[in-house]
Every structure is written in C-alpha cells, then in structure tokens.
Amino acid sequence: MEMREQSMSFQPFLSLSWYDANEDAPLRSYKIGNDDNLPFSKKSGRPTSHPVVAASSAHEDAFVGINIGTELSDMPSPTQVVALLKAQQIHHVRLYDTNRDMLLALANTGIRVTVSVPNDQLLGIGQSNATAANWVSRNILTHVPATNITSIAVGSEVLTTLPNAASILVSAIEFIHSALVASGLDSQIKVSTPHSSSIIQFSFPPSHAFFNRSWVPVMVPLLKFLQTTGSFFMLNVYPYYNYIQSNGKIALDYALFRPLPPNKEAVDTNTLLHYTNVFDAIVDAEYFSLSSLNFTNIPVVVTESGWPSKGDSSDPDATLDNANTYNSNLIRHVLNTTGTPKHPGIAINTYIYELYNEDLRSGPISEKNWGLFDANGVPVYSLHLTGSGTVLSNDTTNQTFCVAKEGADRKLVQAALDWACGPGKVDCSPLLRGNPCYEPDTVVAHASYAFDAYYRRMAMADGTCNFNGVATVTTKDPSHRPCIFPGSHGRNVDFINGTLLAPSSNSTATKMAVAGSRSFCMKL
C-alpha cells in the first residue's frame, strides 16, 4: 500500500458564543483562527479516500467504522488486519487505496469497504471517461461481489489541498459513476469526495455557517450530483485541533464530550439550540452550510475523527486518558443515535481515526499516536464502551489469553517458543535477562508470554492459540508484576514468587541473553 504525504498546518476554526444562564452579562462572542486555513484530514494531501455510508434516519442503525493507515515499520499483513477487524466486530472500513492484497483479504467477510481514487490519479480520470472506466474495471470489477465495496471516494480534500484540480473534481466523480452505471453497480456503490472542515466559514453559531464562497461554483454541481445519486457529504471533524489552537477559549470538557452544566453550554442565539460538545457544533455548521445553498436532504458522514494518545511537551493534552475519553464518548454518542441539536435522532455515522499507531509518520510524536492498536493488535488503551454494543470490543470483561498447556512436552513447548520469537515475529525482548518478563526463567513462563503476544498479533483469531497442541486459551490473566502480558491491561495482577517455577538454563530468554540478541529462533 503506497505511502502518503500530509501537511501539518492545522489551525482552529470554531468560533463560539457562550451564554451564561446565571448571569445578566451580554452574550460573549469571538472567532478563533482563520477560516481560510482550517483543520483538515489527518491524511490530507495524500492519495486517500474516506468512506461513504448509507443515509441514516431515526429508524436505522448507526455505526462506527475505522480508518486503516499503513505507515508502520512492521505493518501487519492483510490477513492479520482482517483478523483484528473481525475480533473487534468492525464492519465498516476505509482504505487509502485499492490495494489488491487487502481487498482480497476482505473478500467474503461482509465488511463494508471504501476504496479511493488517489489525488495523483485525479487529473487523468477527470479528463477522460475511458480512463475512469479502466480504473473501475481494474480496481472494482475484479473484486466485487466477493469484497463488499460500497463506496468510492474520488480524491482527498481536493478543494483545500489541491485547489488546481478543483475544476475537474466533479467530472472525475461523474466519470467514475458513469462507469459504475455501465456495470450495473451504481445502486450498490456510491461515489463522493471527502472535505476538510475548512470549507465552512463562520462556523459558530452553526445557523450562520456557510461554505467558502470561492468554492460555490464547484460545490453546487457537486451537491446536485450527491443529491441525484443518493450519495453523501463527507466531513472530517477534529475537536482536538480546535481545542489546542483555541488558546484556552474552548474548554477541554467541551472537546471531550464530557458533561457540562447547562449554564456552560454553547448556545446558538438564532435557533436557541444548545451545544454540549465541539463535534455536534461542527456537524450542524455543515448542515446549515448545505441549507444555505438550498440542499437539505444530503446526509453528513464524519469520515475522520479521533484524539492522539501520546505527545511531546508541545502536545500536553495528547494523553491516553484524553484519547480514551474522546473516542469512548464519541462511539457512545454515535451508536446511541443521539444526533445533533439540529437533527436529533439522526445518526452521524463516524469513522475513527485510526486503527493502528503509525510510527513512520513524520511530524511530532502526537502524529504517530492516533491509533487504537499497536502493530501487534494490542489495544493502546481499553475503551470504556459499556452499553455501546460489541464494536471495538477491546474492553470485554471476558478477556482471554493464550498460554502454554500445563504438562505439555517441554521440547515441543521450547520449539514453539523459538518459532514465536522468530518466524512468528513476536517481540521477545521483554524475556531477556534484566527485562520485566525474564523471571521466572522457565520455558513454560516464557512460552506463555510469547504465545499470548502472537495471539494478540493475530487478533485472537481461531487457530492462533495452538502451537502444535502445546498452547491453550484461558480467561485467567497470567500477568505478574512487573511482567504484564500483551493481552492484559495491568489490572489485578500481583508480584509472583520467583520460587514457584524453577529457573531453566534452556529457556529462550537465557539463550538470548547469552547470545546478546533480541530474538532467538530454532528450526521446527
């Protein structure tokens, strides 16, 4: 899957009016930042796509999807990615390209997939109906119906990151759609293009919002196409950037969906609608912007939203707790079909940014830490999703672990351990002398750690806790301080008495320490 570029010039765009119900003071209004340079996609400027989803109404089920980036030094294989998606009950994904191996891995899973026309292919497709037809034939027809491709995103935030291509954007979309019509797939696969929030001006109060006037000549025919074909308007929403760029004018609780007292809510004085979070205010600003051009029946889908879990001194609010709070609250907000103040009960289907932390991304530490999982499929944090269904179920109380079977043949256990630390690509460095999981220095203890790490890497898929019959699944957390197993969140574990298991000079950790290497492998 090809690499993508990304700009870092994020600026805030939310202007706020705060009404204090307990005071007689006049309404305090102010504007934050420059509306001409607003937060955009985390993948903007790249050949990316964003998912398009079915229209949601009060009687339809809302859903949360996931964005899958690939800038990892140890990117899981497509099979491993799909195994993680299945384990986490994720049924909607966005890809950044039409990677053949990934689309084949997604075949016969039922997972709804969005693919994209990269920005660097936009010019050719926008100028030639034949080129568009060839693209559809090569990237779509070869995979459907086995792979459930439901949408194509043409370009990525073209109006704000590739303005010179704006004139051919609608043509490219129409040509792709025409190719789908010719193949009889237009009712199954919708076509659209994702947008940065920066196309909205005067975003608060939401009722005063409208699109940047310079894009109206493109926006009107685009919206006509979306309306005629039953497609969707895709918007990227990043309250994190609105918050950190607001110089303290946006409260952290307001950005994180935390409860606010009524007198601290933001109020649209034109509609008297109360806003309890940044997310809803941005989405409603989009709805009002559509209305300003007389389009009132085009659904809005949030194609990117998230919060980084780690940052340097310049990103003090990029923390595990804040990321967990934002994403957990966002998922509940979406799945509860809360809607927005303008459209209560109408689901705002949303795609979380993103599945994996991407350590190869450029920029500050926070840019590498938006993922819900690491490359081994281990949750970065445990989402608080009680009552939200099974999607992203990494907080399940029925946690399972993969450990060495009691009484299993020691030589077979050793061979399986060697395989896990070698071809299995498990990071066995915690088992080295002096590291947290060295003690107890036994084949069984070390194998259990390695087995569980591999089990997590394979997203706990069926058959990944076998190791030729010497491993078994258990619900008992085998962690012991200071050794926390990959599948554990470090809760309710005690220090282990090192004398419980006799040390073994044949253990992998001992051999690795002697050899001075980070991993050890024997041929099975």
N, C-alpha and C positions, 0 to 999 in steps of 0.2 A: 504494500500500500504506500502510495507516494507521500513524500513529506510536504508540509505546507508551511507557508510563511505567515507571520502575524505581526500586526502593528501593536505598539504598546501605549499609544497616546490616548488613554482613557480620560474622559472628563465628565463631570456630573451634568445632569440636565434637569433634575427635578426642582421646580420652583414650588414653594409651599405657602399656604395661607393657614395660619393657626388661629383657631377660635377658642378662647378660654371661657367656658360657660359660667365660671365662677367669678368672672371679672367684667367690669364695665368698660375696660380698655378697648380701643378700636381694634379692628382686625389688623393683624400684622402680616404683611405680605412682602415677599422678597423673591428674587430669582437667583439661582445658583448656576454659575458657569455660563458657557457659551453654547447656545443651541445649535450652532453650525458645526460643532465638533464634539459629538456626544458618545457615550459608551456604545461599543459595537461588539459584534460577535467575538468570542474568545478565539475563534478560528478565522476571523475576517481577513480578507486578502488572500486566503488560501483557496485552492480548488476544493471547496467544501460544499456540503448540502445540509439541509435541515428537513426534518420530517414533516410531512403533511398528514393531517389526521381527519377523520370523519367529523362532520358537524356534530356538535354536542347540544343537547337540549336537556330540560329538566328530567326527561324520562329515560335518557340514555346514560350508559355507564361512562364515568370519567376514567381517565387512565394517566399513568405516569410512564414515560419512556426514558431512554438513556442515550447519550451521545457516546460514540466509541472513537477515541483518539488513539493514535498508534505511535506516538513519539516516545517509545520506551526502549531502553537499551536491551531489555530482554522481553520483547513483545511476545505474549502468549500466542500459540498457534490458533488459527481459526477454530479448530475443534475445541480447544481449551476455552476460547472466548464463548462459544455457543454453550458449552457445558456450564459456564458460570451464569449465563443468561437464564438457562433452564433452572438451575438451582435457586436463583433469586426470583423466579416467576416473572421475568421481564419479557413482555410480549410486544413491545414496540421499540425499535432501534433506529438510529440514524447512522449511516456510514458516510465517510467523507469522499468516497469514490465508488467505483463499481468493481472493486477487487474480486476477481473471479474465484479465488480460493475461499474468501469469506462468504460470497453468495452461495457457493456450493455447500459450505458447512451449514448454512442457514436453511438449506433445502429440506422440505418435509418436516419442519419444526412448527409451522404455523405462525412463527414470529413475523410481525408486520415490519417490513423493511423499506426505508427510504434510501434511494441512491441519488447521485448528483451528477450534473454536468459541471466539471471544474471550470473555474474562471478562465483558465488558459485555453479552453476549447470553445469559449462562448462566441468569439468572433466568427469562427468558421461555421458554426451551427446557425448563428443569427443571420448569416448571409446566404445560406444555401439550404433549401428544403431537402435536397438529396443528402447532404452531409448529416442533417438531423435524422433522416430515415436510416442512414447507415449506422449512426450511433445507437438508435433504438434497436435495430436488428442485432447489433453486436453485443450490446450490454443488457438488453431487456429480454428480447425474444428467446435468447439462448438459456434463460434461467426460469422464466415463468412457464407453467404454473407451479413447478416444484418449490421454487422460492417465492414467498408471498410478498412480492414487490408491490407496494400500494401507492407509491408516490415518487416523483422525480423533482428535485429542486434544481432549477437552472441558475447556475452561478451562486455567488455568496455575497450578499450585501453590496451588490453592484453599484447602486446609486451613490453610496458613500465611500466605497473603497476603490471603485473602478469606474469613475464617472464618464470617462471617454467611451465606455461601452454601453452607456445607458440608452443610446439611440437604437441599439439592436437587441436590447433585452427582451422586449415584448415579441419581436419577430422570432427570436430563439425559442421562447416559450410556445408560441403558436406553431412553429415548425415541429417541435417535439410532440405537441399534442396532435397535430395532423398525422404524424407517423403512428401514433397510438390508435387514432381513429381508423386508419387504414388496416391496422392489425386487429381491430375489434377489442382493444384493451382500454379505451378511453373511459369506460364506466368503472373499471377496476383500478386504474392508475391515474391519479390526479397530478397536475403539473402546477408548480408555483415557484416563487423565489423568496428567499429569506431577506429580512430587512433589519438594519440597525435601528435602535430607538431614536437615533439622531435625526431621522426623517420627521419627527414630531417637533413642532415648535409650540412655545407657551404651554408647557405640559401641565401646569397647575394654575388655577383649578382645571381639572380634566375637561370640564364643559367648555373651556375656552381654547382647547388644543386644536391645532390644525397642522397639516403637512407643510414642510418646507416648500414655499411657493415655486422655487426653481424646479421642483420635480413634478409639478402638476401635469405638464404635457406628457410625461411618461406614466404617471400614476393613474390618470383617468383611463387610458386604454387598458392598462394592467388590471385595474379593478373591474372593468367591464368584462374582461376575459375570465377573471376569477368568479364573478357572479354568474356568467353564462354557463360555465363548465362545472359549477358547484364545487369550486376549489376553495382555498383557504389563504388568509393573510397570516404570514409567519413573522413573529416578532421575538427579538432577544431581549431578555429582561435581567439586568444585573444590579439589584439593590446594593450589593457590596460596593460597587464603584460609586454609586450615588452617595452612599454613606461616607466613604473615606475621603471623597472630594468635597464634601459639603462644609468643611471647616466647623464641624460641630453643630450645624444647623439642622441636620437630620439625626434624630435620636437612634441609638443602636437598637433599642427595643422596637422601634418603628420599622427598621430594616429587617429585623429577625422574626417578624410575626408575633412577637411577644405581646401579651395582653396589655392594653393601655386603658387608663381611666377615661371615661367619656370626655372629660374636660381637656384631655391631651390629644384627642384625635384631630386629624386634619379635616377641615370642612370646606366643601365647595359651596361658596356662598350663593352661587347661581342656582344650584339644584338642591342645596342643603343636604347633600349626601355626605356621610361621614366616612373617612378613610382611616383604617386601623393599621395599614401597612403600605410600604412603598410599592410592592408588587401590584396590588389592586389599582393603585393610583395610575401607574404606568399603563396597565392594560386598558383601563377606562379612557385614558387620554387617547389611546389608539382607536377605541370605538368612536369617540367623539370626533376624531380626525376623519374617520371614514364617513361619518354623518355629515361633516362639513362639505364633502363632495357628493352628498346625496346617495351614499351607499350604506344601507342599514341592515343588510342581510348576509354579510360576509363574515364567517366565523374567524375569530382570532385564536391562533395557537402559539403558545410560548415555546419556541424551539430551543432555547438555551436559557438556563438559569442555574445558579449554584453559588457556592461560597468556598474559598480556599481554606484548607485546614492547617496550613503552615506558612509562615512568612518570616522575613528578617525584621530588623528594627524599624524599617520604613513601613511595614505592614503589621502593626501590633494586634490588629483585630482579625488577622488570618490565623485562627486558632481552631483546634479540634472541637472545643465546646461550641464556638460560634457556627462552625460548619455543620456540626451535628444539629444544632438548634434550628438553623435556617432550613436545611434540607428536610429534616423531620417535619417541621411545621409546614413547609411548602407542600410536601407529599400529602399530609393530612388535609390541608386546605383544598387541594385539587380533588382528592378522592372522596371527600365529603360533599362534593358538588356545591360548595359554598357559593361559587360565582363571585361576582364583583358587585359593588354598590349599584352600578348602572344596570347590571344584568344578574341579579341574584338567582341562584339555582341553575344557571347556565355554566356548565363545566368549562374551565380553562385548561384543556389538556396541555401538559407540560413535559418537556424533555430535560432531565437533569444533565447538567454539565459537570462531571463526565464519569465514565465507567472506571478508568484507570488513572492513577497519578502518572504524569508523563515527564520522566526525569531528563529527557533530551530537549525539552522546550527551552528556548532562550528567555532571557529576562530574569527578574528577581525570583527568589525562592517560591513565592506565592504562585507564580505562573506554572510551577511544576507540581502543584499540590491541590488540584481541584477534584481529584478522583475519589470515588467511594471505596476503591480496592487498590491494592498494590499488584505488582505483576504476578504474584503467586496466587491471586484470588483471595487474599486475606483482607477482611474489612479494615479500612483505615480507622473507622470508629463504628460503634454499634448504633444504628439509627433507632430513635425512640418512636416506634410506629404502632404501639398498641392500639388496636381498634381500626387500623387502616387497611386491613386485608393482608394478603400474602406477598405483594410486590416488594422487592428488595428486603427479603425476609432474613437479613443477616442479624436480626436481633432475637431470633427464635429462642425460647427458653428450653426447647428440646435440642440443645446443641449436641452434635455428635463429633466423635474423634476417632482417628484411626491409630491403633496401637498394635504392638507385637502380641501374638497369642501367647497366653501362659502355657508353658510346657512344649512350645514349638521347638523343632530341631534347631540347635544352636548354629550349625553350619549353614542351614538354609536361611536363618534369620540374618546371619552375617553377610551372606551373598546378596540378600535382598537389600540390606543396608548399603552395601557397596554400590549396588545399582542405583538406588535412590540418590546417593551423593554424587553419582557420576552421570550416566545417561539420563537419569530422571531429572537432572538439573535442579536438585534441591540445594539450597544454600545450607551446607552443614557446618559453616564456620562457628555457630554457637556451641558445637560439640568439641571444639578444640580446648586443650588444656588452658585453664585460666578464664574461659568464657562461661557464660551463665549456665549452659546445659552440659558441661563436662561431667559434673558429678550428678548422680552416681555413674562411675565409669564402667558401665556394663554394656554388653551387646544389646540386651533387651531394652534398656533405658534409652540408649542412643538410637536404636532402630525405631522405637515408638515415636521419638521426636521427628525423625526423618520421614517415617511413614505418614505422620499427620501433616507434615509440611507438603508432601506430594499430594495427599488427599485434598488439601486446600487448593493447591496449584491447579488441580483438575476439577475444582468446583464441586467436590464431593460427588462426582458423577458415579453412576453404578459401575462396579467392577474396578474402581480405582483404589479400593482398600482390600487387596487380596494378597499380592506379593507371593504368588505360588502357594497360597494357603497358610502363610505364617502370620497374617495380619487379620484383625477383626475390628468391627465398628463398636464403639462404646459410647454411652452418654455420660460417663464419669470423666470429669476433667482430669487428665493426667499431669497437669502442670504442678510444679512445686517451686517455690521461690529458692533461687532467683530465676529459675527456668520457666518461662511462660510459653506454652505451646502455641503454634500458629493459629489454631482454632479457638484459643481461649482469649478472653478479654481481661484476664488477670484477676477475676473476682473469686473469692472463697478458695484460695489456694494457700497452702501452708509450706513452711520450710520442711524439707524432707530430711530424715535422719540418714546420713550417708552410710550408716552401717546396715541399712535394710537390705541393700543389694551389694554383694561383694564385688570389688573392682576386678576388671579383667584387662590384662595387658593386650588382649586380642581385639579390643574394641576399635571401631573406626576412629574415634577421637584420639585414642592413644597413638595409633599409627599415623594419623595426620599430623599430630604434634611432633612426632619423631621425624617425619619426612619434611616438616616445615611447610606443608602445602595447605590450601584452603579446602580441598576436596580430595576424596580417595575413591578409587574405582578398581574393582576386580571384574574380570570377565566371568559372567554367569555360566 
